[in-house]
Every structure is written in structure tokens, then in C-alpha cells.
């Protein structure tokens, strides 16, 4: 199989899915497998991946100045959320993604524009047109060749983040665990995000591959690698 990777070329892969679906894990295992073949791999994430991007991520997700005993995280206005994510993405594309692709690297990005549509359109209800205009302003046509959707029941994904006692999910009076404010959205919100992802994947099956996030990390890595190989053979 190594011969399909012999010619240096840029290849852009994105990983998508709801909370706790294992995107970071797949990014790590897939990149390790590719590097075993002496391939140049660039790993990045949204929001983040640059100095500016990480500062924007921290502004949204950390909320270190808030008393978490009363309310764990501040929820930004949906338009603020859209613009902050887009600003971080623009910086990531300029500093990391385009230079890596131009150097022939394989780029694996944990979330990209599809997250914006899933969370801000399907989840928040912002208009598709508004999001599409904002996205196009930042990406200038740059889309992944392959997008892996790690699909999982949101209830299981949130349990993986340790919030099975969170009051909006399971009736408990305390908010426990969680990585950021998105973990504490309602189940209806997370179900809408999941449905949005599946709808987008169904509309563009050439780009998307839906993976069952209940599978083992090794099996997910194998399936993703095989999809990459199939794509490269077709080029």
C-alpha cells in the first residue's frame, strides 16, 4: 500500500462529530500510522492551532474569571460564537493549513467548517446564508478532500465527558464534569447537531465517511486509513 503515498502531495482531512465522539483520539492514531510510513503529517484543531487561535479558544472555553459553583460556563451569543470560530479558522488556514498543504503534507484537522454549520445552523438556528457568507469569507474555497464523521448518540458522548449527572440531561440538580459550555447544552441541542451532521454527510457522500464512534480506536483508524488509500488510488 505504501506506493500510493510515494508521490508527495498535500491532502486535507477533517474530523467531525459531536462532543465526546473521539476525534482527538482518531487524529492521534491516524497521524501515527501515517508517520510510520515516513509521511509528513500536520495536526491541527479548531478553534486553535495558532497563538491567536488558542487565545480565542481560551476566551470562549475557559472562562477562568467566573465562579463555576453557580454556573460552569458563560454561553456566548450565537453570532459572537460564529465570528470567533471564523476568526480562529482564518488564522489557522493562513499560518498552518495552506503552508502545510503547499509543502505536500497530509493535514488532519480536528473540526473545520462543517462544525460551524452543525453547531451554529442546525444547533443554534442561525441562517444558513449568514453562516455560508461568513465561512466563504475565511476559507477562500479551501475544503477537505475527506471528512470523517464520528457518529455517536450524544448521551454516550456526554457520558464520556463525565457529565452523566448534569441536570439538563439526567435530572440531577448539579452540573458536574464537562470540558466547556457546549457540554452543558440541552440534549435537544446535541441531537440537532448530530442530525445536522448526518444530513450533511448524506448530501455529499463523495467527501464524507460516517464512522461508528462506538468502534475501537484501532478499527476506526483502519477504516479511515483505508478510505484515504481508496481516495489516493482514484487520483
C-alpha positions as CSV (number, residue, x, y, z in Angstrom):
1,X,0.0,0.0,0.0
2,X,3.0,2.3,0.5
3,X,3.3,3.0,-3.2
4,X,0.1,5.1,-3.2
5,X,1.9,7.6,-0.9
6,X,5.2,7.7,-2.8
7,X,4.5,11.0,-4.6
8,X,4.4,14.0,-2.2
9,X,1.1,15.7,-2.3
10,X,-1.0,17.8,0.0
11,X,-4.0,16.1,1.4
12,X,-6.6,17.8,3.6
13,X,-8.6,15.6,6.0
14,X,-11.1,16.8,8.6
15,X,-12.6,15.1,11.6
16,X,-16.1,16.0,12.7
17,X,-18.6,14.9,15.3
18,X,-20.3,15.9,18.5
19,X,-19.0,16.1,22.0
20,X,-17.0,13.0,23.2
21,X,-17.0,11.2,19.9
22,X,-13.2,10.6,19.9
23,X,-12.0,13.0,17.2
24,X,-8.8,13.8,19.1
25,X,-8.1,10.1,19.6
26,X,-8.5,9.3,15.9
27,X,-6.4,12.3,14.9
28,X,-3.6,10.9,17.1
29,X,-3.8,7.3,16.0
30,X,-4.3,8.1,12.3
31,X,-1.4,10.5,12.2
32,X,0.8,8.0,14.0
33,X,0.0,5.4,11.4
34,X,0.8,7.8,8.6
35,X,4.1,8.8,10.2
36,X,5.1,5.2,10.4
37,X,5.2,5.4,6.6
38,X,7.6,8.4,6.8
39,X,4.9,10.8,5.7
40,X,4.8,14.4,6.7
41,X,1.7,15.0,8.8
42,X,0.4,18.2,10.2
43,X,-2.2,18.0,13.0
44,X,-4.4,21.0,14.0
45,X,-7.7,21.7,15.7
46,X,-10.4,24.3,15.7
47,X,-10.6,26.6,17.3
48,X,-6.9,26.9,18.0
49,X,-3.7,25.8,16.4
50,X,-2.1,29.3,16.3
51,X,-1.2,31.8,19.0
52,X,-4.2,33.9,18.1
53,X,-6.4,30.9,17.7
54,X,-5.6,29.5,21.1
55,X,-6.2,32.8,22.7
56,X,-9.7,32.9,21.0
57,X,-10.3,29.4,22.1
58,X,-9.4,30.2,25.7
59,X,-11.7,33.3,25.6
60,X,-14.6,31.1,24.6
61,X,-14.0,27.9,26.6
62,X,-12.1,28.6,29.8
63,X,-14.0,31.4,31.5
64,X,-11.4,31.4,34.3
65,X,-12.8,34.6,35.8
66,X,-16.2,33.1,36.5
67,X,-17.4,31.4,39.7
68,X,-18.2,27.9,38.4
69,X,-20.1,26.9,41.5
70,X,-23.2,28.8,40.3
71,X,-22.9,28.3,36.6
72,X,-20.0,26.4,35.0
73,X,-19.5,28.4,31.8
74,X,-20.6,31.6,30.0
75,X,-22.6,30.9,26.8
76,X,-21.6,33.4,24.1
77,X,-24.2,35.0,21.8
78,X,-24.5,32.7,18.7
79,X,-23.2,35.4,16.4
80,X,-20.3,36.0,18.7
81,X,-19.6,32.3,18.6
82,X,-19.8,32.2,14.8
83,X,-17.4,35.1,14.4
84,X,-14.8,33.9,17.0
85,X,-14.7,30.5,15.5
86,X,-14.4,32.0,12.0
87,X,-11.6,34.4,13.0
88,X,-9.6,31.5,14.6
89,X,-10.1,29.4,11.4
90,X,-8.9,32.2,9.2
91,X,-5.7,32.5,11.2
92,X,-5.3,28.7,11.2
93,X,-5.6,28.5,7.4
94,X,-3.1,31.3,6.8
95,X,-0.5,30.1,9.3
96,X,-0.8,26.3,9.3
97,X,-3.1,24.6,6.8
98,X,-2.2,26.2,3.5
99,X,1.5,26.2,4.1
100,X,1.4,22.6,5.1
101,X,-0.6,21.6,2.0
102,X,1.7,23.6,-0.2
103,X,4.6,21.6,1.2
104,X,2.9,18.3,0.4
105,X,1.9,17.4,3.9
106,X,-1.2,15.5,5.0
107,X,-3.2,17.8,7.2
108,X,-5.6,16.3,9.8
109,X,-7.8,19.0,11.3
110,X,-10.0,18.3,14.3
111,X,-13.1,20.2,13.2
112,X,-13.4,22.6,10.3
113,X,-16.3,24.5,8.6
114,X,-18.8,21.6,8.9
115,X,-18.7,22.1,12.7
116,X,-19.9,25.7,12.1
117,X,-22.9,24.6,10.1
118,X,-23.6,21.7,12.6
119,X,-23.5,23.8,15.7
120,X,-24.4,27.3,14.6
121,X,-27.0,26.5,11.9
122,X,-28.5,23.2,13.0
123,X,-27.9,23.7,16.7
124,X,-28.3,27.4,17.2
125,X,-30.7,28.2,14.3
126,X,-28.6,30.9,12.7
127,X,-29.5,31.2,9.0
128,X,-27.6,29.0,6.5
129,X,-27.0,32.1,4.3
130,X,-25.3,34.0,7.1
131,X,-23.0,31.2,8.0
132,X,-22.2,30.4,4.4
133,X,-21.2,34.0,3.8
134,X,-19.0,34.1,6.9
135,X,-17.4,30.7,6.1
136,X,-16.7,31.7,2.5
137,X,-15.0,34.9,3.7
138,X,-12.5,32.9,5.7
139,X,-11.8,29.7,3.7
140,X,-11.5,31.1,0.1
141,X,-12.6,27.8,-1.3
142,X,-10.4,25.5,0.8
143,X,-12.3,22.4,1.7
144,X,-11.1,18.9,2.9
145,X,-10.8,16.1,0.4
146,X,-12.2,13.7,3.0
147,X,-14.3,14.4,6.1
148,X,-14.7,11.6,8.7
149,X,-17.8,11.9,10.8
150,X,-17.5,10.1,14.1
151,X,-21.2,9.4,14.8
152,X,-22.4,8.7,18.4
153,X,-25.5,9.1,20.5
154,X,-25.0,12.4,22.3
155,X,-25.9,10.8,25.6
156,X,-22.9,8.5,25.3
157,X,-20.6,11.2,24.1
158,X,-21.6,13.4,27.1
159,X,-21.1,10.5,29.5
160,X,-17.6,10.2,28.1
161,X,-17.1,13.8,29.2
162,X,-18.1,12.7,32.7
163,X,-21.4,14.7,33.0
164,X,-24.0,11.9,33.4
165,X,-25.3,13.7,36.5
166,X,-25.7,17.0,34.6
167,X,-29.1,18.4,35.5
168,X,-30.3,19.1,32.0
169,X,-29.5,15.6,30.9
170,X,-30.3,13.2,33.7
171,X,-32.3,15.2,36.3
172,X,-29.6,15.8,38.8
173,X,-29.5,19.2,40.5
174,X,-25.8,19.8,40.0
175,X,-23.7,20.4,36.9
176,X,-20.7,18.0,37.1
177,X,-17.8,17.5,34.8
178,X,-17.7,18.8,31.2
179,X,-15.0,20.3,29.1
180,X,-16.7,23.6,28.1
181,X,-20.0,25.3,27.8
182,X,-21.1,23.2,24.8
183,X,-21.2,20.1,27.1
184,X,-24.0,21.8,29.1
185,X,-26.3,22.5,26.2
186,X,-29.6,20.6,26.2
187,X,-30.0,17.1,24.8
188,X,-32.2,18.6,22.1
189,X,-29.3,20.9,21.0
190,X,-26.9,17.9,20.8
191,X,-29.5,15.8,18.9
192,X,-29.9,18.7,16.4
193,X,-26.2,18.9,15.9
194,X,-26.0,15.2,15.3
195,X,-28.9,15.2,12.9
196,X,-27.2,18.1,11.0
197,X,-24.0,16.2,10.6
198,X,-25.8,13.2,9.3
199,X,-27.8,15.3,6.9
200,X,-24.7,17.0,5.5
201,X,-22.9,13.7,5.2
202,X,-25.8,12.2,3.3
203,X,-25.8,15.1,0.8
204,X,-22.1,14.7,-0.1
205,X,-21.1,11.1,0.2
206,X,-18.0,11.6,-2.0
207,X,-16.4,13.7,0.7
208,X,-17.9,12.3,3.9
209,X,-17.3,9.0,5.5
210,X,-19.5,8.2,8.5
211,X,-17.8,6.1,11.2
212,X,-19.5,4.4,14.2
213,X,-17.7,6.1,17.1
214,X,-18.6,3.0,19.3
215,X,-15.9,1.1,17.4
216,X,-12.5,0.6,18.9
217,X,-9.7,3.1,18.2
218,X,-7.8,0.6,16.1
219,X,-10.8,-0.2,14.0
220,X,-11.6,3.4,13.4
221,X,-8.0,4.1,12.4
222,X,-8.0,1.1,10.0
223,X,-11.3,2.3,8.3
224,X,-10.0,5.9,8.0
225,X,-6.7,4.8,6.6
226,X,-8.4,2.5,4.0
227,X,-10.7,5.4,2.9
228,X,-7.6,7.6,2.4
229,X,-5.9,4.9,0.4
230,X,-9.0,4.5,-1.8
231,X,-9.1,8.2,-2.4
232,X,-5.5,8.4,-3.4
233,X,-5.8,5.4,-5.7
234,X,-8.6,7.2,-7.6
235,X,-6.4,10.3,-8.2
